[in-house]
Amino acid sequence: MNSREAGRLAGRVAVVTGASGGIGRALAVGLSREHAHVCAIGRNPAALAETVAAIRPFSEVSDLRMDLTEEQAFQPLLQLLERLGRVDILIHSAGVIHQGLTERADVKDLDLQFAANVRAPYVLTQRLLPLLTVARGQVVFINSSAGLAAKRPEVAQYAATKHALRAIADSLREEVNPRGIRVISVYLGRTATPMQKALYKQEGKAYSPEGLLQPEDVASTVIHALMLPATAEVTDISIRPMHRPD
């Protein structure tokens, strides 16, 4: 069996948050096709089970139902990874969005988005850095085009959290590159996910997923970057739909 048949990530351990569906699921399944051991994290048990079923034909999988906004929920994951002895890839794909005009937006929604989109990936990265250092691993932050610019209405809260996530990634990269750890930020345009479908409904627009980025597009791009030789690092990836919706 040659290395391609064996999978180029065989023997690696990959942690993927938001693996219950959408981009997180596509990433988890894509990594499994390269034979990485996938630790799939999600909140919806039924949807997470579907992800696990899609992974099992290709690789080992561990699934954990977790609310990443509650730090005490990390313990089962930390115990699992200590048994496995390494973390090679950490992908932050979980996130939430609430849109609304600044004059009427509920500050509680800001707090929720900050907890899920900023604090959770920060703390999880912090907790896993020792294992990432041993493996000379890689960290991926699935961000948004809103993390680059917020030039549209009703996204002030969400964009603020995504700008914060960008700052975390950029500073982290400078800290951990000397240890051999690579850090990638991925800035996405509108992608055909359940979250995006809900946003279209909220905006009163017809939802045509075929005109958007596909989760598999994102997964393919990220996995190719992860498999670059250790002499190279992709720092930022910006992906948008070929045909931009209004």
N, C-alpha and C positions, 0 to 999 in steps of 0.2 A: 504493500500500500504506500503510495507516494504521499508527500506532505499535503498536496491539494486534496487528495481523497480523505486524508485524515482530518482535514480542517485546519486552517492556518491559526486558529486560536485554541486548538486542542490543549487541554491542561490548564487553561486560564480560568479564573473565576471572575464573573461579571455581575455586578449588582445593578439592577435597573429599577428605578422607582416609576410609579405610574404605569406599571406593566399590565393593568387590567384591560387596557384597550388603547386604541389610537396609536400615537407615535411610540409610546412605551411598549406596547405589545409588538409592534413591527420591529423595534430594536431587539427585544428579547428573542423573538423568533429568528431574526437575522443572525444574531450572535450564536444561537443554537446550531444554525446551519454550518457555522464554522467550528462547531463542536466545543464551544466554551461551556463551562458549567454555569448556568444562569441562576441567579438568585432573584426571583421575580417578586416585586413588592407592589401591593395594591390594596385598595380599601373594599372593593366589591368582590365578595367571595365567589359568586357565580361567574362573573366575568374573568376573575383571576384563574378559576378552574379551566376556562376555555383557553386561556393563554398557555397554561401548563400542558394541556392536551396537545396543543400545536407544537410545543417544544419537545415533548418526550420522544418522538420518532428520531430526533437528531442528536440529543445530548442529555446529560444529567440536568436536573432542575430542582431547585428548592424554592418553595413559595411561602411567603409570609404576608398575612393580612395585617396591615399596620396603618395607623393614623400618624403621619409624619409630623403633625403639629404637636403631638404629645411625646416629649422626649423620653419618658419612661418606656414607651412602646418600642424603643430601639433595642432593648436588652436581648430579646430572642435572636435578632439579627446579629448582634455582636457575638453572642455565644456560638451561633452557627459558623460565623466567619473565623472565630478563634479555632474551632475544630478543623475547618478547612485549611487554616494556616496561611491564607493569603487573600489579597484583593488585587486583581490586575486592572480591572475596569470598573469605574463608578459612573453611572449615567443618571443624572437628575432630569427626569422627564415629567414628574408630577407637578401639577400646578392648578391654580384656579383663577377665574377672571370674573369681575363684576364691573359692568359699565354703568355710567350715569353722569349727568351734568354735575359739575363741582358744587354748584349752589344747592343741590338737593341730595347729593350722594351721602349715604350713611357711613359715618366714620367706622362703624363696626365692620363694614365690608373692607375697608382699608386694613383694619387689624387682621382680619381673616386672610387677606391676600398676602400681607407681610409675613404672617406665620407660615403659610404654605409655600410661598414663592421665594422667600428670602431666608428666614430663620431656619427652616427645616433643612434646606440644602447646605447651609453654612454649618449647622451643628453636625449633620451626618458626615460631611467631609472632614470636619475637625476630629470626629471620633474614629474615622477610618484611616486617617493619615499615617499612623504607625504601620499598618499593614500595606498601604499603598507604597510607602517608602521601601519596605523590604522587597516588594515586587517590582520596584521602579515602574509603577503603574500609570494609569491615565484617568483623568477626570473630564467628563463631558457635561456641560450645562446646556440643556435645551432651552434657549431663550426665545425671543420674539423680535420681529421688526420694531415693535414698540420699545424694545431696549436700546434701539439706535436713535429713534426720533418719535416724538409724540405729537405730530402735527395733524391731529384729527380730534374732534370733540369726544368727550365722555370716556376717555381712557386715562385720565390723570392718575388715578389710583393704581391701576394695573401697570401703566408705563413706569411709574415711580418704582414699583417693585422690580421691574425688569431692568431698569437702569441700575438699581442697587445690585442685582445679580451680576450684571456686567462688571461692576466695580470689584465685586468679590472675586470673580474669575481672573480679572486682569492682575490684581494684587497677588492672589494666590500663585499665579504662574511665575511671578518674579521670585516668590519665596521658595517654590518647590522645584523649579527647573534645575537648580544645582544638585538636587538629589536624584535627577533622572526622571522626574514625574512630568508628564505632559498634560496640558490643560487646554481644552477646546470649548469655545463658545459657539453655539449654532443659533443664528438669528433667522427665524422662519416667518414667511408670509402666511397667508391664510391656507390652512391645511385641512383636508377632509377628515375631520374627527367628530365624535359626538359633541365635544365642547363647541366646535365651530357650527355645527348644526343648530345647537341651542342659541348661539349668538345671532345667526341669521333669522331665527324665529323671533327673537327679541327685537331685532331691527325691522321686522316686517318685510323681509326680502325673501324671494324664492331661493331655495337651497339647491344648487347644482354641483354636487361633489366632484363630478368629472372635470370641472373647470378649475379645480383647486390643486395644490400640491397633494400628493398621496403620501400616507405614512411610510410606505415602502420606499418612496423616493428619498425621504429623510434618512431612513435606516441604512439604505445602500451607501449614501454619501458619508455618513458618520462611520460606518464600519470600514470603508476604504481608508478613511483618515486614521482610524485606530490601527490599521495594519501596515502603516508606513514603517520603513526601517527606523531604528532608534536614532539615526543621524538627522532626522527631519521632524519638525513639529508644525502642524497646522494650528494656528491660534484662533482664527475666526472664520466661520463659514456663514455666508448670507445666501439663503435660498428663497425664491419667490415663485409663484405660479407663472408659467409661460404666458398665459392669457389672464391678465389682471382683471378681477371683478370690480364692479363699481363700488 
